[in-house]
């Protein structure tokens, strides 16, 4: 576990202007890691990247804030909509990794809130005992629910869907 985290603004010409350098010093001062977090760019320097992040010990630094990665067991067995993560006022639910499988042929999609007009991921066909495994950490995310809205899984068959979902609650 880090014993000291310092976030400072760039004062020299090595990092570009408007760059934040976070230094993480582990207990005993033996090891120091530096993460360069740029304004609206990923660690790869891609403009407009959805998450400006550096990952450490299950946490993500997003624009100077440290967010905990939440993990939940995904479970559903009804046809239709199932709220997976309830909405939180003033926060976006950003799914950064998902792995799930189904016991029968069906379409699985994702919604923001309970309205079909807030489609996040078009329903994808999944075969019997088939599944999906996607990870966008640490430089991006799969889906983002609207501000304050729940993350909802939609299925077309009343059969088991099980897996794991990793997400962060990003400030609006």
N, C-alpha and C positions, 0 to 999 in steps of 0.2 A: 504494500500500500504506500502511496506517496506520502511523505511527511511534509513536503513543502511544494506548493504550486505557485508560481509567480507569473502574472500576465502583464507584460509591459508593451508600450508602443515602440515602434521602431524609431531610433534616433540616428541611425547611420545609413549609409547608402547600400549596404549589403542586401537587406530585404527591401522590396519595393515599398514605396510610400503607402500609407494606410494599411500596413501589415501588422498583425499582432503576433508576437512570439511568446508562446507559453513554455516555460521551463519546469520540468517535473523532476525534483530531486528525491530519490528514494532514501529510506532510513539509512543513516550512517554516512550519507554523502558519497557513497560509492559509485552511483550511476546517475547520470543526468541525461534526460531526453529533451529534445526541443521539437515542438510542432509549430509549423508556420501556418497561421490561419489568416487567410486574406478575405477582404470584404467582397462578398458575392462571387467568390471563386473557390473551387475545391483545392485540395492538396495537389491535384494535377494541373492547377492553373486554368481550368475550364471556366470560362465566363458564364455566369448565370447558373452555376451548379446548384441543384436544389438544397443540398446541405453543405455548409462550410464546416467541416468536421475534422477532428482527430480523435481516435478511439484509444481509451486507456482503462483497463480493469473494469470493463462493462459500462463505462461512462462515455459519453460523446460530448465534445466541446462544440457548441454551436454559436457562432458569432459572439464569443466571449462568455457564454453561459455553459455550465456543465449540466448535462441532462443524463439521467439514468436510463439505461436500456431496460425496458419492461419485456418480460417474456411470459407467455401464457400458453396453456395447453388448449388447443383448438378442438372442439367437439360439437358435432351437430348430427341430427338424424331425422330432421323434418324437411319436407319439401316447402320451399318459400324462403322467407327472410328470417335470419337469426342475428340478433345483436351480439357482436363478439366483444367490442370494447365500447362502453358507454361514453357518450360525449362529455367533455369537460369544458366549462365556460372559459373563453379566452385562450384556448389551446387547440392546436391542430394535431390529430393523430397521424403520425407518419410511420407507415409500415416499412421496415428496413430489411426484413428477412421473413420468409414464409416457407414452410414445408408441410404438405398435407397430402393425404390419399383418401380414396373413397372405396367403398365395398362393392359399388355397382356403377354402371354406365350412367353419367349425368353431366350437366353443365354446371360449373361453379363460377360465380362472379362476385364482385364487391361493390357496395354502395356506400355513399356518405349519407347518414341519416336513414330514414325509412322510405324515402321517395325514389321511385325508379328513374326520375329525371336527374338524380345526382349520381350517375354511373361513374365509378372509379375504374373498374376493370370489366370489360365485356365478358359475359359468361364463356368460359373455356371448356371444351369437351374433355372429359376425363373418362378413361375406360375402367372396366372392372379391375379392382386392386391396383389401379393406376394412381399417379399423383403428380405433384408439382413441387419443385424445390428451387427457390430463387433467393439469392442474397445480394443486396446492394450496399452492404456495409463496406467501408466506412464513408464512401463518397456520394451516396445518393439514397433514394428510397423508391419503393414500388408504387405505393399509393398514399395519398394524403386526403383525409376526410376534411370537409369544410370546417371552418372555425366553430368549435363548440358542438359539432355533430358527432353522432355515434358512427362506428365502423360496423358495417353490416355485411354478412355473407349471405349470398342468395344461391339456392340449389334447386334443381328441377326434379329431384327424386328423394323419396323418404328413405334414404339409406345412410349409413354411417359415413361421416367425414371426420377425420381425426388428424392431428398434427401439432405443429408449434408455430407461433407467431411472435416475432420480435418487433417492437415499436418504441418510439419516443413520443412524449407529449411536448411538442414544440410551441413556444410562446407565439402569440399572434402579433 
